[in-house]
Amino acid sequence: MNYLQPEKLETALEQINSDNFTIAAGCTDLLPATDKNIISGNILDISKISSLKGISVDKEFRRIGSTTTWSEILNSNLPECYQMLRECSREIGSIQIQNSGTIGGNLCNASPAADSVPCLLSLNASVELTSINKKRVLPLGKFINGSRKTEIEKNEILTSILIPKNNEKGISNFLKIGARKYLIISITMIACRLEVNKDLIDSISLSIGSCSEVAKRITSIEGLLVGKKLENKTIENLDLNSMTELSPITDIRSDKKYREEASKVLIKQTLHNCLKKIKSE
Ligand SMILES: Cc1cc2nc3c(=O)[nH]c(=O)nc-3n(C[C@H](O)[C@H](O)[C@H](O)COP(=O)(O)OP(=O)(O)OC[C@H]3O[C@@H](n4cnc5c(N)ncnc54)[C@H](O)[C@@H]3O)c2cc1C
């Protein structure tokens, strides 16, 4: 077994190009998935590669390095539309998990209950995948292609999450429901980004997680809201029975019916929260 902890991305890419390695970032998904808290085989620890850390902005995109931790996201200075990502960071596991767990690890693990996915879908995020001789960018909705399945190749590292700067508009909110108050794995979760112009909803990106194999945008409901006045009456009259995107399952955390009903409550609650935020501006 080999354990490598390179400081340069190029070294890491050469290694995964030449041999079989498990990539390790914060290890908060990797270790619990093992029998004896030991990862077998060759390990490539990417946590010391400085170019994978932190948040920067260029002409077109905001770039979140893949090994940026939840605590770093929570404490970063981001525009208002990222409030949902901060709210999500604050609720991931415990403070210890937030200090080690990374945004890239959350996406590559591709759990249907990965909290960051609905937020990043509502920001139209893409992922940058880097190999020794190529970089490619995939929309997040294409990158995760099933429960615990992604498009990443053996010789690639997820290097950044890219958010188009022209999507950095509006206000946002993230809500999740679990079986307890702390250390919650989501039964259902909603992320909402909303732009309002003269009281009317100009655009809305509503995403749901834990209610299908892969988190999704709820375009059927987005369509009902665009152009409507954002007020209590609109929210209460919103017909959520036409929602086609959900395919919840019954599992150890919840049954299908509860997931469906709880999701409807969360959608209305997130809209009320956005309305409150707008009124307080
Ligand atoms: C007690 C506890 C509570 C938790 N609570 C939550 C929660 O509330 N919400 C939630 O969403 N998650 C939760 N998690 C899961 C986990 O903490 C997060 O998914 C975290 O973001 C994973 O990041 P990591 O850096 O630890 O990933 P790791 O465990 O290091 O890696 C996860 C997977 O991604 C791969 N990988 C990691 N980084 C890269 C990369 N840059 N390129 C390619 N492959 C990569 C690894 O090979 C591995 O397959 C919890 C976990 C624990 C143990």
The ligand as an SDF file (V2000), in Angstrom:
LIG
                    3D

 53 58  0  0  0  0  0  0  0  0999 V2000
  -21.0900   12.1650   11.1580 C   0  0  0  0  0  0  0  0  0  0  0  0
  -21.2510   12.5960    9.7150 C   0  0  0  0  0  0  0  0  0  0  0  0
  -22.2330   13.5070    9.3880 C   0  0  0  0  0  0  0  0  0  0  0  0
  -22.3980   13.9080    8.0550 C   0  0  0  0  0  0  0  0  0  0  0  0
  -23.3820   14.8040    7.7770 N   0  0  0  0  0  0  0  0  0  0  0  0
  -23.5820   15.1790    6.4920 C   0  0  0  0  0  0  0  0  0  0  0  0
  -24.6320   16.0910    6.1730 C   0  0  0  0  0  0  0  0  0  0  0  0
  -25.3530   16.5870    7.0280 O   0  0  0  0  0  0  0  0  0  0  0  0
  -24.8070   16.4100    4.8600 N   0  0  0  0  0  0  0  0  0  0  0  0
  -24.0330   15.8950    3.8640 C   0  0  0  0  0  0  0  0  0  0  0  0
  -24.2370   16.2230    2.6930 O   0  0  0  0  0  0  0  0  0  0  0  0
  -23.0180   15.0490    4.1500 N   0  0  0  0  0  0  0  0  0  0  0  0
  -22.7730   14.6620    5.4250 C   0  0  0  0  0  0  0  0  0  0  0  0
  -21.7670   13.7940    5.7210 N   0  0  0  0  0  0  0  0  0  0  0  0
  -20.9500   13.2530    4.6350 C   0  0  0  0  0  0  0  0  0  0  0  0
  -19.5990   14.0070    4.4090 C   0  0  0  0  0  0  0  0  0  0  0  0
  -19.1370   14.6560    5.5560 O   0  0  0  0  0  0  0  0  0  0  0  0
  -19.6700   15.0250    3.2550 C   0  0  0  0  0  0  0  0  0  0  0  0
  -20.1680   14.4050    2.0880 O   0  0  0  0  0  0  0  0  0  0  0  0
  -18.2910   15.6480    2.9590 C   0  0  0  0  0  0  0  0  0  0  0  0
  -18.4690   16.8230    2.2200 O   0  0  0  0  0  0  0  0  0  0  0  0
  -17.3640   14.6970    2.1980 C   0  0  0  0  0  0  0  0  0  0  0  0
  -16.1290   15.3720    1.9490 O   0  0  0  0  0  0  0  0  0  0  0  0
  -14.7230   14.7100    2.2550 P   0  0  0  0  0  0  0  0  0  0  0  0
  -13.6900   15.6890    1.8670 O   0  0  0  0  0  0  0  0  0  0  0  0
  -14.6540   14.1960    3.6500 O   0  0  0  0  0  0  0  0  0  0  0  0
  -14.7390   13.4750    1.2320 O   0  0  0  0  0  0  0  0  0  0  0  0
  -13.8750   12.1500    1.2840 P   0  0  0  0  0  0  0  0  0  0  0  0
  -14.4380   11.2030    2.2940 O   0  0  0  0  0  0  0  0  0  0  0  0
  -12.4340   12.4480    1.3800 O   0  0  0  0  0  0  0  0  0  0  0  0
  -14.1780   11.5950   -0.1890 O   0  0  0  0  0  0  0  0  0  0  0  0
  -15.4700   11.2130   -0.5880 C   0  0  0  0  0  0  0  0  0  0  0  0
  -15.4130   10.5740   -1.9970 C   0  0  0  0  0  0  0  0  0  0  0  0
  -15.0540   11.5230   -2.9790 O   0  0  0  0  0  0  0  0  0  0  0  0
  -13.8010   11.2000   -3.6060 C   0  0  0  0  0  0  0  0  0  0  0  0
  -13.1280   12.5000   -3.7360 N   0  0  0  0  0  0  0  0  0  0  0  0
  -12.9950   13.4390   -2.7650 C   0  0  0  0  0  0  0  0  0  0  0  0
  -12.4820   14.5700   -3.2610 N   0  0  0  0  0  0  0  0  0  0  0  0
  -12.2720   14.3440   -4.5830 C   0  0  0  0  0  0  0  0  0  0  0  0
  -11.7680   15.1450   -5.6500 C   0  0  0  0  0  0  0  0  0  0  0  0
  -11.4190   16.4370   -5.4670 N   0  0  0  0  0  0  0  0  0  0  0  0
  -11.6670   14.5940   -6.8900 N   0  0  0  0  0  0  0  0  0  0  0  0
  -12.0740   13.2980   -7.0930 C   0  0  0  0  0  0  0  0  0  0  0  0
  -12.5660   12.4980   -6.1270 N   0  0  0  0  0  0  0  0  0  0  0  0
  -12.6720   13.0130   -4.8870 C   0  0  0  0  0  0  0  0  0  0  0  0
  -13.1450   10.1850   -2.6950 C   0  0  0  0  0  0  0  0  0  0  0  0
  -12.3080    9.2940   -3.4210 O   0  0  0  0  0  0  0  0  0  0  0  0
  -14.3610    9.4790   -2.1210 C   0  0  0  0  0  0  0  0  0  0  0  0
  -14.8440    8.5280   -3.0490 O   0  0  0  0  0  0  0  0  0  0  0  0
  -21.5560   13.3830    7.0470 C   0  0  0  0  0  0  0  0  0  0  0  0
  -20.5440   12.4710    7.3890 C   0  0  0  0  0  0  0  0  0  0  0  0
  -20.3850   12.0750    8.7010 C   0  0  0  0  0  0  0  0  0  0  0  0
  -19.2920   11.1090    9.0450 C   0  0  0  0  0  0  0  0  0  0  0  0
  1  2  1  0
  2  3  1  0
  2 52  2  0
  3  4  2  0
  4  5  1  0
  4 50  1  0
  5  6  2  0
  6  7  1  0
  6 13  1  0
  7  8  2  0
  7  9  1  0
  9 10  1  0
 10 11  2  0
 10 12  1  0
 12 13  2  0
 13 14  1  0
 14 15  1  0
 14 50  1  0
 15 16  1  0
 16 17  1  0
 16 18  1  0
 18 19  1  0
 18 20  1  0
 20 21  1  0
 20 22  1  0
 22 23  1  0
 23 24  1  0
 24 25  2  0
 24 26  1  0
 24 27  1  0
 27 28  1  0
 28 29  2  0
 28 30  1  0
 28 31  1  0
 31 32  1  0
 32 33  1  0
 33 34  1  0
 33 48  1  0
 34 35  1  0
 35 36  1  0
 35 46  1  0
 36 37  1  0
 36 45  1  0
 37 38  2  0
 38 39  1  0
 39 40  1  0
 39 45  2  0
 40 41  1  0
 40 42  2  0
 42 43  1  0
 43 44  2  0
 44 45  1  0
 46 47  1  0
 46 48  1  0
 48 49  1  0
 50 51  2  0
 51 52  1  0
 52 53  1  0
M  END
$$$$
